[in-house]
Amino acid sequence: MYTLATRKLQSKTILSTLKTQNGTYTSDIVSTMKHTMEYFVPEGNESSDIAHHNFIRQLTGEPLDTLDDEEFTKEEIQAVLEKFDPGKAPGEGGLNWDILLKIFKHFPTFFTQIYITSA
């Protein structure tokens, strides 16, 4: 998948199909991806959750806020960004190290509000 995503393929790649739980096979990339997502990221359903799931759902819905919480300083954020490996592939948002560092240097307050407080 990495070589496909980075377009470093030497020859044309033919994506394989997947065998589903009922014994059939996916027929194309769309059905393969749909099956993959349904298998690895099933939709949450509160009515079928067990007690543990309900507890986790409750915990993730509550903001973490303690008395000793302190805002990150601009220097701390910049130090972390500068430690990123520039050779790493970008994340889901497509933002790589260079872009994040430039955004921070030009708009540190905006960056702090968007990427730190919303995490």
C-alpha positions in Angstrom: 0.0 0.0 0.0 2.9 2.4 0.8 4.4 2.1 -2.6 1.0 2.6 -4.2 0.3 5.7 -2.1 3.7 7.2 -2.9 3.4 6.3 -6.6 6.8 4.6 -6.5 5.6 1.6 -8.5 7.8 0.2 -11.2 5.0 -1.5 -13.1 1.2 -1.4 -13.1 -0.2 -2.8 -9.9 -3.3 -4.9 -10.0 -5.1 -4.7 -6.6 -6.3 -8.1 -5.4 -9.7 -8.8 -4.0 -10.6 -9.9 -0.5 -12.6 -12.9 0.6 -15.5 -11.9 2.7 -16.9 -13.7 5.7 -19.7 -15.3 3.6 -17.1 -16.8 1.2 -17.6 -14.4 -1.7 -14.9 -12.1 -3.0 -14.9 -8.3 -3.5 -15.1 -7.4 -7.2 -13.3 -4.1 -7.5 -11.3 -1.5 -5.5 -14.5 0.2 -4.2 -15.9 -3.0 -2.8 -12.5 -4.0 -1.5 -12.1 -0.7 0.4 -15.7 -0.8 1.6 -15.3 -4.3 3.0 -12.0 -3.3 4.6 -13.5 -0.3 6.3 -16.6 -2.3 7.5 -14.3 -5.0 8.9 -11.7 -2.8 10.6 -13.8 0.3 11.5 -17.3 -1.0 12.2 -20.0 1.6 12.8 -20.6 2.2 16.5 -24.0 1.3 17.7 -24.9 2.3 21.3 -27.7 -0.2 21.5 -25.4 -3.1 21.0 -22.5 -1.8 23.1 -21.4 -3.8 26.1 -20.7 -2.1 29.4 -17.0 -1.6 28.6 -17.9 0.2 25.3 -20.4 2.4 27.1 -17.7 3.3 29.6 -15.2 4.1 26.8 -17.8 6.1 24.9 -18.5 8.1 28.1 -14.8 8.8 28.7 -14.1 10.0 25.2 -17.1 12.4 25.3 -15.7 14.2 28.4 -13.0 16.8 27.9 -9.8 16.3 29.8 -9.3 19.2 32.1 -7.4 19.2 35.3 -6.3 22.0 37.6 -2.7 21.7 36.6 -3.3 21.9 32.8 -1.1 24.5 31.2 -1.2 25.8 27.6 1.7 24.7 25.4 4.2 27.6 24.8 5.1 28.6 21.2 8.6 27.5 22.0 7.4 24.0 23.0 5.3 23.6 19.9 8.1 24.8 17.6 10.6 22.4 19.3 8.3 19.4 18.7 7.7 20.4 15.1 11.4 20.8 14.4 12.0 17.2 15.7 9.7 15.7 13.1 11.4 13.6 10.4 11.2 15.5 7.1 11.4 12.2 5.2 8.2 10.8 6.7 5.1 10.6 4.5 2.3 13.1 5.3 -0.6 12.0 7.5 -4.2 11.6 6.6 -4.6 15.4 6.2 -1.7 15.4 3.6 0.3 17.9 5.8 3.9 17.1 6.0 6.6 18.4 8.4 7.6 21.3 6.2 4.0 22.6 5.8 3.2 22.3 9.5 6.4 24.2 10.4 5.6 27.0 7.9 2.1 27.3 9.1 3.3 27.5 12.7 5.9 30.1 11.9 3.5 32.4 10.1 0.4 31.8 12.2 1.4 30.5 15.6 -1.8 31.5 17.4 -4.0 30.0 14.7 -1.9 26.8 14.7 -2.1 26.5 18.5 -5.9 26.9 18.5 -6.5 24.5 15.6 -4.1 21.7 16.2 -3.4 21.7 20.0 -6.7 22.7 21.7 -8.8 20.6 19.4 -6.8 17.4 20.0 
